[in-house]
Amino acid sequence: MVLWCYNIRGCSMAYFLKKSNLKKGVYLQIYESFYNPERRQTCHRSYKALGYVNDLKTDEIPDPVTHYKQVVEEMNQERKKEKVKRISASSPMRSLGYFPLHAILEKLQVKRFIDLYQLTNDFQFKISDVLFSLIYARAINPCSKLRTFHEVLPFLFQEYDYSYNQMLKGIEFLGSNYEKIVELFTAQVSEKYDLSTSITYFDCTNFYFEIDREDDFRRKGPSKENRKDPIIGLGLLLDANQIPIGMRMYPGNESEKPVLRDIIASMKNRQGIKGKTIQVADKGLNCSENIINAVSNGDGYLFSKSVKTLPEKEKVWVLLENGYQNVTNPDGSLKYKWKACVDKFPYTYTDKDGKKHTVNLKEKRVVTYNPQLAKKKKFEIMKMVDKATRLSQSMAKKNEYGESSKYVTFKSTSKGEKTDDKVVTEINEAQIEKDLKLAGYNLLVTSEVNMAPKDIYSTYHNLWRIEESFRIMKSDMDARPVFLQKEDTIKGHFLICYLTVLLGRILQFKILENKYSSSEIFNFMKEFNVVEADGKYINLATNSPFIKEFAEMTKLPLDHYILNSRKIEKVLNFRF
């Protein structure tokens, strides 16, 4: 994406690659220089954090420093090409792409409630102004808070009266009250758009911070991206129609498994939900406590379970070809196959006093085999085997193996050996064979014994929607890198990202009936800009099937090349 730079309160002049020698190695960042009129001098700021050189090395990028020097050079060349298009402070270029989010917020009627939250504070600005404007900015041009304030907010049609420091105070306040804000939005969305909680989807992810020291919130823990940086965890809950209805943030060193119980209990209590909810989650959240808790609360569950962890007797059942039924693609090829059984299975948990209890629960188990998944898993296995083989031949240190260590046997060690000592290894052929046999198989366990296996499969695989929501947060919303330091300010940042995703999902599923992808929707919001010329506005957005249909649906002049003030007002005042 081309960085548009405007001559207001500091404008980007050039990019350069910054190399920092840190304890973990050489760290690369793309910096930008800009003229700061307040200081009357050229200043520098981080534009994009790239990562450590060793982590950036791939077959395609053997030399990250040289590669990213070329990237920076191309960015500067592109900046020069775009220079003729740049506008000054007096330029009337404005963004209109956020108007659907504005219309949804108006329908939700959350403004007056949010402003009530600040009655105990002497803020000289409105919290709702900070929240709404930052949601719009996150949707149309996600970037740092400093750049957002100086380079994005001035180009919204709505004018907001707050300073940069007030904006940061507002974000901190929102973060300290993020659970209340999430609850408010869930209640209003339920009232205006109807939520379906008969099935809920839950998953967790984490976000890393490129800092050397931990604090109470940013802690080292199991990273989804296998990074060693401090992280925070974020749990997300979706309703049956993939609308976000709950979020919880927690320190990176805490287990994600209790978060499922906490967030569902909180949601049902706060929203007064009394009906049965089937909780759908990945194997990472499959534990006895979550399963027993769901059943004891009158809910159901549908979890994935690793085939590798099954007792040998059940593994034999999985691998037996008897009983499988094929599900084919339109062209006749195998999509997946399945077989099922219903039985009682033991679940053991430990109470507060340390006493173990075993509960036998009747459940349906559906094992599936997906050839595409098998191909992917086998590739991943052989990649780790190749890595383990190379390291073994080079007498590498034990801590260099990482996940590939599962495919080697450490044959000899010396007394008092440290983890960084060189070791003698042997490739574990038996383990490789076992994992290759089980590649492509997955086990689904559910309390819903009367649910058809195909429905169980399709319901579980809707979890990709929640993974997509995380992707939107991390990619389209550019939720990281996070340059904020205070815990509540960080929480406020992720609250803004969450609400932007929520409003985008309402637009996608409730208004546009899932005819268009989230990428198409957010691209429209980013590209729908206008420039004033001789009292008229020139529409800069490229016509597309999405714009054409959206224009027909809303009866708005979204595909008009020339927009007058009356048409602009019509767009800004549109309501769903």
C-alpha positions in Angstrom: 0.0 0.0 0.0 1.4 3.4 -1.0 1.9 5.7 2.0 0.1 9.0 1.2 1.8 11.9 2.8 0.3 15.2 3.4 1.9 18.5 4.3 0.3 18.9 7.7 2.1 18.9 11.1 4.9 16.9 9.6 5.2 15.0 6.4 7.3 12.0 5.3 10.4 12.9 3.4 12.2 9.6 2.9 12.5 6.0 4.2 15.6 4.3 5.4 16.5 0.9 6.9 17.6 1.0 10.6 19.7 -1.8 12.0 19.7 -2.2 15.8 22.2 -4.5 17.6 20.1 -6.0 20.4 20.7 -8.8 22.8 18.9 -11.3 20.5 20.7 -10.2 17.4 20.4 -7.6 14.6 16.9 -6.1 14.5 15.6 -4.4 11.3 13.0 -1.6 11.1 12.0 0.7 8.3 12.1 4.3 9.5 10.8 7.5 7.9 12.3 11.0 8.1 9.9 13.9 8.2 9.9 17.6 8.8 8.3 18.6 12.1 7.1 22.2 11.9 6.7 22.5 15.6 10.4 21.7 16.2 11.4 23.2 12.9 13.7 20.3 12.1 13.8 16.9 10.5 12.8 14.1 12.8 12.6 10.3 12.5 10.0 7.7 13.5 9.4 4.0 13.0 7.3 3.2 10.0 7.3 -0.6 10.1 9.1 -3.2 12.3 10.5 -6.1 10.3 12.1 -8.4 12.9 15.3 -10.1 13.7 17.6 -10.9 10.7 17.8 -14.6 11.7 14.0 -14.9 11.8 13.7 -13.1 8.4 16.0 -15.5 6.5 14.1 -17.8 4.0 15.0 -19.5 0.8 13.6 -16.5 -1.0 15.3 -14.0 1.3 18.8 -15.4 2.1 20.1 -11.9 2.9 17.4 -9.8 4.7 19.5 -6.7 5.0 20.2 -6.5 1.3 16.6 -7.4 0.5 15.0 -4.8 2.7 17.5 -2.1 1.5 16.1 -2.8 -2.0 12.6 -2.6 -0.6 13.3 0.8 1.0 14.8 2.0 -2.2 11.7 1.0 -4.1 9.5 2.7 -1.5 11.5 5.9 -2.0 11.2 5.7 -5.7 7.5 5.1 -5.4 7.3 8.1 -3.1 8.9 10.3 -5.8 6.4 9.0 -8.4 3.5 9.9 -6.1 4.9 13.3 -5.2 2.9 15.0 -7.9 -0.3 13.6 -6.4 0.4 14.9 -2.9 -1.7 17.6 -1.4 -1.1 20.3 1.1 -2.9 21.2 4.2 -5.3 23.3 2.1 -6.0 20.3 -0.1 -9.6 19.0 0.3 -8.9 15.3 -0.2 -11.3 13.4 2.1 -12.2 9.9 2.9 -15.8 8.7 2.5 -15.1 5.0 2.8 -15.9 4.8 6.5 -19.6 5.9 6.0 -21.0 2.4 6.4 -19.4 2.1 9.8 -20.8 5.5 10.8 -24.3 4.4 9.7 -24.1 1.2 11.7 -22.8 3.1 14.8 -25.8 5.5 14.5 -28.2 2.6 14.3 -26.6 0.9 17.4 -27.2 4.1 19.4 -24.1 3.6 21.6 -22.8 7.2 21.6 -24.9 8.4 24.6 -24.0 5.4 26.7 -20.3 5.8 26.0 -20.4 9.5 26.9 -22.0 8.6 30.2 -18.9 6.5 31.1 -16.8 9.7 31.4 -19.1 11.5 33.9 -16.6 10.7 36.7 -13.8 12.3 34.7 -13.1 15.9 33.9 -12.2 15.2 30.2 -12.5 18.3 28.0 -13.4 16.1 25.1 -15.9 13.4 24.3 -14.8 9.8 24.6 -17.2 8.8 21.8 -15.4 11.2 19.5 -12.1 9.5 20.2 -13.6 6.0 19.8 -15.6 6.6 16.6 -12.9 8.5 14.8 -10.2 5.9 15.6 -12.5 3.1 14.4 -12.9 5.0 11.1 -9.2 5.6 10.9 -8.3 2.0 11.6 -10.6 0.9 8.8 -9.4 3.3 6.1 -5.7 3.6 6.9 -4.3 1.5 9.9 -1.1 3.0 11.2 0.5 4.2 14.4 -1.4 6.5 16.7 0.9 9.4 15.9 0.5 9.0 12.2 -3.3 8.5 12.7 -3.6 11.8 14.5 -1.5 13.8 12.0 -2.1 12.0 8.7 -5.5 10.2 8.8 -7.9 12.0 11.1 -7.6 15.4 9.3 -9.1 13.7 6.2 -12.3 12.5 7.7 -15.3 14.6 6.8 -16.3 14.8 10.4 -14.2 17.2 12.5 -13.1 16.2 15.9 -11.8 18.6 18.6 -9.2 16.9 20.7 -5.4 17.0 21.0 -2.9 14.2 20.5 -2.4 13.8 24.3 -6.2 13.8 24.8 -6.5 11.1 22.2 -4.0 8.9 24.2 -5.9 9.6 27.4 -9.1 8.6 25.7 -7.6 5.4 24.5 -6.3 4.6 28.0 -9.7 5.3 29.5 -11.4 3.1 26.9 -8.9 0.3 27.6 -9.5 0.4 31.4 -13.2 0.0 30.6 -13.0 -2.3 27.6 -15.1 -5.1 29.0 -18.0 -2.6 29.6 -17.6 -1.3 26.1 -17.7 -4.8 24.6 -20.8 -5.6 26.7 -22.5 -2.4 25.5 -21.9 -3.2 21.9 -23.0 -6.8 22.3 -26.2 -5.7 23.9 -27.0 -3.1 21.2 -26.0 -5.5 18.3 -28.4 -8.1 19.8 -31.2 -5.6 20.0 -30.7 -4.1 16.5 -29.5 -7.0 14.5 -30.5 -10.1 16.5 -27.7 -12.4 17.7 -27.9 -16.2 17.6 -26.1 -17.8 20.6 -27.4 -21.4 20.1 -23.9 -22.1 18.8 -20.8 -20.0 19.8 -17.4 -20.2 18.3 -14.3 -19.5 20.5 -10.6 -19.3 19.8 -7.5 -17.5 21.1 -4.5 -15.9 19.6 -1.7 -13.8 20.8 0.1 -10.6 19.7 3.8 -10.2 20.2 5.6 -7.1 21.4 9.2 -6.3 20.2 10.5 -5.5 23.6 13.3 -7.2 25.6 11.7 -6.9 29.1 8.4 -8.4 30.3 5.9 -6.5 32.4 2.7 -7.6 34.3 0.7 -7.7 31.1 3.2 -8.5 28.3 4.7 -11.8 29.3 6.5 -14.6 27.6 4.4 -17.7 26.8 3.5 -20.1 24.0 3.4 -18.0 20.9 1.2 -18.8 17.9 4.1 -17.6 15.7 6.8 -19.4 17.6 8.4 -16.1 18.7 10.2 -15.6 22.0 9.1 -12.0 22.5 6.6 -11.1 25.3 3.0 -11.6 24.2 -0.6 -10.9 25.3 -3.4 -13.3 24.7 -6.7 -12.4 23.1 -9.8 -14.6 23.2 -12.6 -14.0 20.7 -16.2 -15.3 20.8 -18.5 -15.4 17.8 -22.2 -16.2 17.5 -23.7 -18.8 15.2 -23.6 -16.2 12.3 -19.9 -15.3 12.9 -20.6 -12.0 14.6 -18.2 -11.1 17.4 -20.0 -11.1 20.7 -17.2 -11.2 23.3 -13.5 -10.5 23.8 -11.1 -11.1 26.6 -7.4 -10.0 26.9 -5.0 -11.7 29.3 -1.3 -11.8 30.1 0.8 -13.9 27.7 1.9 -16.4 30.3 -1.6 -17.4 31.3 -3.3 -20.5 29.9 -6.0 -19.8 27.3 -8.2 -22.7 28.5 -9.9 -21.0 31.4 -10.7 -18.0 29.2 -13.4 -20.0 27.3 -15.2 -20.7 30.6 -14.9 -17.1 31.9 -16.0 -15.3 28.7 -19.0 -17.6 28.1 -20.1 -17.4 31.7 -19.7 -13.6 31.7 -21.6 -13.2 28.4 -24.5 -15.4 29.5 -24.7 -13.6 32.8 -24.4 -10.1 31.5 -26.7 -10.6 28.5 -29.2 -12.7 30.4 -28.8 -15.7 28.0 -30.6 -18.8 29.4 -30.8 -21.2 26.5 -28.4 -24.0 25.6 -25.2 -22.9 23.9 -23.1 -25.4 22.0 -19.5 -24.3 22.5 -17.2 -24.9 19.4 -13.5 -24.6 19.8 -10.2 -26.0 18.6 -8.2 -28.8 20.3 -6.1 -26.2 22.1 -9.1 -25.5 24.3 -10.2 -29.1 24.7 -9.7 -30.1 28.3 -11.7 -31.9 30.9 -12.5 -28.7 32.9 -14.0 -27.0 29.8 -16.1 -30.0 28.8 -17.4 -30.8 32.3 -18.1 -27.1 32.9 -20.1 -26.8 29.7 -22.3 -29.9 30.5 -22.8 -28.9 34.2 -24.0 -25.4 33.0 -26.6 -27.0 30.6 -24.5 -26.3 27.5 -23.1 -28.5 24.9 -19.6 -28.8 23.3 -18.0 -29.5 20.0 -14.2 -29.8 20.2 -11.4 -31.1 18.1 -9.1 -33.6 19.6 -5.7 -34.7 18.5 -5.6 -38.2 17.2 -1.9 -38.5 18.3 -3.0 -38.3 22.0 -5.6 -41.1 21.7 -5.0 -44.5 23.4 -3.6 -47.1 21.0 -7.0 -48.9 20.9 -8.7 -45.8 19.5 -5.8 -45.1 17.1 -6.4 -48.6 15.6 -10.1 -47.7 15.2 -9.1 -44.5 13.4 -6.8 -46.2 10.9 -9.2 -49.1 10.1 -10.8 -48.5 6.7 -14.0 -50.2 7.8 -17.0 -47.9 8.4 -15.8 -44.8 6.5 -18.2 -42.9 4.3 -16.9 -40.7 1.5 -18.0 -37.1 0.9 -17.0 -36.0 -2.6 -16.5 -32.7 -4.4 -18.6 -31.7 -7.4 -16.0 -33.2 -9.7 -16.1 -36.6 -7.9 -12.8 -36.3 -6.0 -12.7 -37.1 -2.3 -13.4 -34.0 -0.1 -13.2 -36.0 3.1 -14.3 -39.2 4.7 -15.8 -39.9 8.1 -17.0 -42.5 10.5 -18.6 -42.1 13.9 -19.4 -43.8 17.2 -21.4 -43.0 20.3 -20.2 -44.2 23.7 -19.4 -43.0 27.3 -15.9 -41.5 27.7 -14.2 -40.6 31.0 -13.1 -37.1 31.9 -11.0 -36.4 34.9 -10.6 -33.1 36.7 -9.0 -31.9 40.0 -11.1 -29.8 42.4 -9.9 -26.9 44.5 -8.8 -29.3 47.3 -6.6 -31.2 44.9 -8.9 -34.2 44.8 -9.4 -35.9 41.4 -12.9 -36.7 40.1 -13.8 -38.7 37.0 -17.0 -38.1 35.1 -18.3 -40.4 32.3 -20.0 -38.4 29.6 -22.0 -39.8 26.7 -20.6 -38.2 23.5 -20.4 -38.7 19.7 -16.9 -39.0 18.2 -16.5 -38.4 14.5 -13.1 -39.1 12.9 -12.5 -37.5 9.5 -9.7 -37.9 6.9 -9.0 -35.0 4.6 -6.6 -35.7 1.7 -5.7 -32.0 1.4 -4.9 -31.8 5.1 -2.9 -35.0 4.8 -0.8 -33.5 2.0 -0.2 -30.4 4.1 0.7 -32.3 7.3 3.0 -34.7 5.5 4.9 -31.7 3.9 5.3 -30.1 7.4 6.5 -33.4 8.9 9.1 -33.9 6.2 10.2 -30.3 6.5 10.9 -30.9 10.2 12.6 -34.2 9.4 14.9 -32.5 6.9 15.7 -29.8 9.5 16.4 -32.5 12.2 18.6 -34.4 9.7 20.7 -31.4 8.8 21.1 -30.4 12.5 22.0 -33.9 13.4 24.7 -34.2 10.8 26.2 -30.9 11.9 26.3 -31.8 15.6 24.0 -28.9 16.3 23.2 -27.7 19.8 20.1 -29.2 21.5 18.2 -25.9 21.7 18.5 -25.4 17.9 16.2 -28.2 17.1 12.9 -26.6 18.3 9.8 -28.6 17.2 11.9 -30.9 15.0 13.4 -32.4 18.2 10.4 -34.8 18.2 12.0 -36.7 15.3 15.4 -37.3 16.9 16.7 -39.3 19.9 19.4 -37.6 21.9 21.8 -40.4 22.3 24.5 -39.1 24.6 25.0 -36.3 27.0 27.7 -35.3 29.4 27.2 -34.7 33.0 26.0 -31.3 33.8 25.2 -30.7 30.2 23.6 -27.4 29.4 20.9 -27.1 26.7 23.3 -25.2 24.4 25.9 -28.0 24.4 26.4 -30.0 21.2 24.8 -33.5 21.4 24.8 -36.8 19.4 21.5 -37.7 17.9 19.7 -40.4 15.9 16.7 -39.9 13.6 13.6 -41.4 15.2 12.2 -43.4 12.2 9.4 -45.0 14.3 8.0 -41.6 15.3 8.2 -40.3 11.7 6.2 -43.3 10.5 3.6 -42.9 13.2 3.0 -39.3 12.4 2.9 -39.9 8.6 0.2 -42.6 9.1 -2.0 -40.2 11.1 -1.5 -37.2 8.8 -4.9 -35.9 7.6 -6.9 -37.5 10.4 -8.9 -35.4 12.9 -11.2 -36.3 15.7 -14.3 -34.3 16.6 -16.0 -34.9 20.0 -19.4 -33.5 20.9 -22.1 -33.8 23.5 -24.7 -33.5 20.6 -25.1 -37.3 20.0 -28.1 -36.8 17.7 -26.3 -34.3 15.5 -25.5 -35.7 12.0 -21.8 -36.3 11.3 -21.9 -34.0 8.2 -23.4 -31.2 10.4 -20.8 -31.8 13.1 -18.1 -31.5 10.4 -19.5 -28.3 8.8 -20.3 -26.7 12.2 -16.7 -27.2 13.4 -15.1 -26.0 10.2 -16.9 -22.7 10.5 -14.2 -22.0 13.0 -12.2 -20.6 10.1 -14.4 -17.5 10.4 -12.9 -16.7 13.8 -9.4 -17.3 12.4 -10.4 -14.9 9.6 -11.4 -12.3 12.2 -7.9 -12.7 13.8 -6.4 -12.3 10.3 -8.4 -9.1 9.7 -7.1 -7.8 13.0 -3.5 -8.7 12.3 -3.5 -7.8 8.6 -6.3 -5.5 7.4 -6.4 -3.7 10.8 -2.6 -3.8 11.2 -3.0 -4.4 14.9 0.7 -4.8 15.3 3.4 -3.7 15.8 2.1 -1.9 18.9 4.2 1.0 20.1 2.0 1.8 23.1 3.4 1.0 26.5 0.7 1.3 29.2 -1.5 -1.8 29.8 -4.8 0.2 29.5 -3.6 2.0 26.4 -2.7 -1.4 24.8 -6.2 -2.7 25.8 -7.7 0.4 24.2 -5.9 -0.2 21.0 -7.1 -3.8 20.7 -10.6 -2.7 21.7 -10.6 -0.3 18.7 -9.4 -3.2 16.4 -12.1 -5.5 17.8 -14.9 -3.0 17.3 -13.7 -2.2 13.7 -13.9 -6.0 13.0 -17.3 -6.2 14.6 -18.8 -3.4 12.5 -17.1 -4.8 9.4 -18.7 -8.2 10.1 -22.1 -6.7 10.7 -21.8 -5.0 7.3 -20.6 -8.3 5.7 -23.1 -10.7 7.2 -26.1 -8.7 8.3 -26.3 -6.1 5.6 -24.5 -7.5 2.5 -25.6 -11.1 3.3 -22.1 -12.4 2.9 -22.0 -11.7 -0.9 -18.6 -10.1 -0.5 -15.5 -11.0 1.4 -14.1 -9.0 4.2 -11.1 -8.0 2.0 -13.4 -6.5 -0.7 -15.3 -4.6 2.0 -12.3 -3.1 3.7 -10.6 -2.3 0.3 -13.7 -0.3 -0.6 -13.5 1.6 2.7 -9.8 2.4 2.1 -10.2 3.4 -1.5 -13.4 5.5 -1.5 -11.8 8.9 -1.4 -12.7 12.3 -3.0 -10.9 15.4 -3.9 -12.5 18.9 -4.2 -12.1 20.7 -7.5 -13.9 24.0 -8.4 -16.6 23.4 -5.8 -17.2 19.8 -6.8 -15.7 16.5 -5.5 -13.9 14.0 -7.8 -14.5 10.4 -6.9 -11.1 8.6 -6.8 -12.5 5.1 -6.2 -12.2 2.6 -9.0 -15.5 1.1 -10.1 -16.0 -2.5 -9.2 -18.9 -5.0 -8.9 -19.0 -4.3 -5.2 -19.4 -0.5 -5.6 -22.0 -1.0 -8.3 -24.2 -3.4 -6.2 -23.6 -1.3 -3.0 -24.7 1.8 -4.8 -27.9 0.1 -6.1 -28.6 -1.3 -2.7 -28.2 2.0 -0.8 -29.4 4.3 -3.6 -26.2 6.3 -3.1 -24.1 7.9 -5.8 -21.1 5.7 -4.9 -20.2 5.1 -8.6 -20.6 8.8 -9.7 -17.4 10.4 -10.9 -18.6 13.9 -9.8 -20.1 14.5 -6.4 -21.6 17.8 -5.3 -22.0 18.9 -1.7 -25.6 17.6 -1.6 -24.5 14.1 -2.7 -21.7 14.1 -0.2 -24.2 15.0 2.6 -26.4 12.2 1.4 -23.6 9.7 1.8 -22.5 10.9 5.2 -26.1 11.0 6.5 -27.0 7.6 5.1 -28.6 5.2 7.6 -29.2 1.4 7.4 
